[in-house]
Amino acid sequence: MIPFSVLDLSPIGQGATASDAFRNSLDLAQHAEQWGYHRYWLAEHHNMPGIASAATSIVIAHIAGGTKTIRVGSGGIMLPNHSPLVIAEQFGTLASLFPGRIDLGLGRAPGTDTMTARALRRDLATSSNRFPEDVQELQHYFEEVVPGQRIRAVPGAGLQVPIWLLGSSLFSAHLAAQLGLPFAFASHFAPADMMDALRLYRHLFKPSKQLDRPYSVLGINVIAAATDGEARRHFTSLQQSFTNLRRGMPGQIPPPIDDIDAFWSPAEKALAGQTLAVSAVGSPDTVARGLQNFLDVTNPDELIITAHIYDQRARLRSFELVADLRANLTASEAKVTA
């Protein structure tokens, strides 16, 4: 069976707090572990009223500390926002606390708007342009210390924390292939380059000490419920959130609504449809067909599923239904274990 994993942004529902979001994330992670999900990733975003996972390393510790076996990691850390040494120390600490369970996924986007990015990075151009060098510097900190090495990550040195590259462009696919790293594509919100990125990554991949064959993970929005209508209603929370973000008015996750067409303009509907095209929304039968079609077209090694659902009970039920579907889905033999 193809591995299923979870991407969580620790969503803050309308009228809720970050504390509520963290409790809900741990609740979901504990259930996901029971339901057989492979890994649980959290993503770095800043200045987003509806997302609580800005201090991603701390939230990872919260999730890993409340679970036992599921892998926990970042999907991802936006490396240009940080020095490689600081991230090596943070994830070296996590790997020391939770041996064999920590993943470090890296992205080069700011995870926020331009003004906030300046507050984080100070120098936007230099930070982004150094991404390949910063990834290699970070890799170096996880290697064994060599004689004469004056800067080391403590903890971190020698721990070989698995590094992933994340992205929504051909740049990230090319870099992951060049460095021989596993690659996760953000098809759940940026599907346009998905197929080209997969082809490029698989064609150019060079084996490395971490990975001998390409390993690709694709993001997909999945909302499952008892009926198609119920699932589509829950999906309106994500549709509203996306549209509010494009309007320059990000906020907490809104409750679902009955008539989404009364909320947005035809142009906004078209843009959301393009951006959120990689989604499976509906009853278990509908979602199963959507997932199988997606697997048939893309042939990934793993799916990472995200569900921006306002109601926590509905979110849990959606992930439970999806876990039940996994055994009946077919995929090609996995290329490598990551």
N, C-alpha and C positions, 0 to 999 in steps of 0.2 A: 504494500500500500504506500502511496506517495505520502510523505510527511506533511501534516498540516501544523502551522504555527500561528501565533497571535501577534498582531501589531496593535498596541494600545497607546493612545495619547492622553490617558487619564482625563477624559472629558469632564468638564464642570457643567452640569445641567443648570438650566435657568433657575435661580433662587437657591442654588446649592453653594458649597464652599470647596476649596481645595482639599480640606480634610475629608469631606464626603467623597471626592474623586479618588483619593488615595485608598480609602476603605473599599470603594467599589473595585478599584484595580486589583487589590489583593484578593478580594472575593472572587473575581473573575479568574485570576491566576490559579488560585487553589482549585477551582472547579476545572479549569483547563487541564491542569495536571492530572486530575482524576479521569478526565475524558480522553486522555491520550495525546494531547497536543505536544509537539516536539520542543518548541521554544516559545518564549514570551519576551517580546521586544518592546521597548519604550523609546519615544522619539523626542529629540530636543527642539522645542519651540519657545520663542520669547515674545513677551508683550501680547499674548493671546489670552483674552479673558476666559475662553472656553477650554483651555488646555493647561493642565497642571504639571506637566512633566519637564519644566524648564531645567531644573537641577537634576538632570537625567541620572547621573551616577548615584545620587542619594535615593531616588525612587527605585532604581534597580536593587539597591541594598534592601530596601523595604520589601520588595517582592521576593527576592531570593531568601530573605530571612524568614518569610512566612510560608515558603514552599520547601519541598524536599528533593525532587528529582528533575523537574523541568529545567531546561536551560533558560537563562535569563540574560538579556543583553540590550544593546542599543540599536535602534533602527531609525535614526542613528545619532551619534555624536557628530555635531558639525565642527570638524576639526579646525577650520580656520578661525573659529571663535576662541581657540585655546592654544596654549603651547603644547607641543607633543609630550614634553616631560611631565606636565601636570596630568594629562590624560593617562600616560603610562603609570604614574603613581596611583591615580584613582582606580584604574582597572587592575593594577597589580594588587591593590588593597582588596578589591572585590574578589579577585581570583584566589587570594590567600584566605579570605573568609569563607568562600564557597568554591572549593577546588573542583575543577572539571565541569563547571556549570555556567561559566561566564563567556559571552560573545561580545566582541567590540566591532560594531558596524560604524563605518565612517562616511560622512557626506561632506560636500564642500559648499553647499548653500548656506545662507545665514540662518535659515529657520525663522525668519521674521521679515518685517518691512525694512526699507532702506535706512530710515532714521534710527531705528533701534539697532540695526546692524552696525551703524557707525559707533553707537554707544558701546557695543560689544567688541568690535574689532579695531576701531580707530582708523585704520588704513585699509579700506575695503579692497582696493586693487592688489596691493601687495599680499594680503592674506590669502586671497583666492588663487593668485598666480603661484604661490608656494605650495599648493596642496600636494602635488606628487612628492616633492622633497620632504614635506612634513610627514607624509605617510611612511616613507622610508626611514626617517628619523625615529618615528614611533616604533616601527618594527625593530630597529636596532636596540631600543631600550628594553625589549622583551627577550633579547638574546642573552647568552651567558656573558658575564663580564670578562673582558680580555685584559691582559697585562698592560698597564699604562693608561687604561680608561679612567678618566677623571670625573666624568659625569655619568651617573647611573640612576636608575629608578629604584627606589627602596620604599616599599616592595615593588616588584615588577621584573627586575633582571632575572632571566632564566626561566620565567614562568610560561613563555610561549602562548600568551593569550591569543586565541583565534581572532584574526582581523578579517573583516568583510569590507568590501566597497559597495556603497549604495549610490543610486543615482537615477536620474530621469532623462539622461542624454547619452549620446555616443561617446562623449569624453570619458565618463565613468566606466563604460563598458570596455573601452580601449585600455584604460589604465589598469583595470582589474585583470584583463588578459595579459598585459605586459608583466605585471607583478605576480601572476599566478595565484590570484586570490579569489575566493568565492564572491559572487556578484548577486546583489539583490536590486531588482528594478522596480521603481515606484509606479507601476502600471495602474494602481488604484486611483491615482490622480493625474497621471501624465502618460496616457497610453500611446501617444502619437509615434514615438520612436521605439516602442517596445520590440517589435519584430526585428528591426534593423540592429538594435542594440544586442539582442540575443545572437543573431547571426555573426555579428562582429566579434563578440566575446568568445563564442565557441570556435570561430575560425582562427583567431589570433592567439588563443590561450597558450601560454608557456608554462610548463610544470615548474613548481617551486618546492621549497622545503615543506610548506604548509599543505600543498594540494598538488596531486599529480594529474588530475583531469578537471575540466571545467565543471562548476557546480552553480546552477542558477536558481534563484528564488524570485517568484513574481508576487507582487501585492495585488489583492483583489478585495473589493467591497462585497461582503456577503451579509445579507439580512434575510433570515429565515423565520417564518411564523406559521401558524396553523393554516392560514389561507393566503392567497396572493394579495388580496385586498389589505389584510392586516399588515403584511410585510411592506407593501408599498406605502402605507401610511407611516410606518416607522422610518422609512427611507426619507420622508419629507424633512426630518430633522437635519440630515446631512445636506440635502438640497438647499434648505434655508441657510445653513451655516456657510456653505460654499458661496451662495449668492451674496450674503451679507459681507463676507470677506472681500468679494470682488467690488462691492459697493463702497468699500473703505470703512465698513462699520462692523468689524469683528466683535462678537459678543459671546455670552455663554450659550450652551447648546439649547436651542429652542425645543419646546415640546412639538410633537407631530401635529399636523393639521389635515383637515379633510380635503381641502381644495388647493393644491399647490399652484394650479394655474392662476388663481386669484392673487397669488403672492408675487409672481415675477412676470416680467415682460417676455414676449416671444424671443427676443434676442438673448435674454438671460437664460431662458429655458434651453435654447440651442447650445449655448456655451456650457451649461451644466451637463447637458447630454453628451457633448464631446469629451469633457474632462472626466466625467464619471462613467465612461462607457464600459470600463472593465468592472462590472458589478453583476452580481447574481442576487436577485431580489424576488422572493415569493414563497410559496409553500415548499415543503421538502422535495416534492416531485419537480417543481419548477427550478429550484436551486440545483438539484442534482443534474438536470439537463444542462443548465448554464455552466456548471463546473466542468462537466464532462466535455462540453464543446470547447471550453477554454483550454483544458488539458490536451485535447486532440490537436488544437491549432499550435500551441506554444511548446508543449513537451518540457515543462520545467522539472527540476529535481525536487522542488518543494514549493508549496503555496504558503504565503503568509497572509492571513485573513484579518481584515479590520472591519469593525461594525460600529459606526458612530450612531448609537441608539440612545435616546433620551432616558428611557426607563430601564433601570438596572435589571429588573426581573425579565424584561423582554430581551435585553442584551444577553443575559445568561442563557435563556431559552434558545436564542438564535445559535449561539456557539454549541450548545448541546445537540441541537438538531443537525448542525453541520458535521459534528463529530460522528454522529450515527450514520451519516451518508458516506463517509470516507471508505468503508470496506467495499462498497459497491462501485467505486470509481476505478477506472483502469488508467494506467500510465505505463510508459516504457520503463524497463529495468533501471533503477537508480544507477547513476554513473559513479558515484563515490559517496561515502558517508562524511558529512561535515559537522 
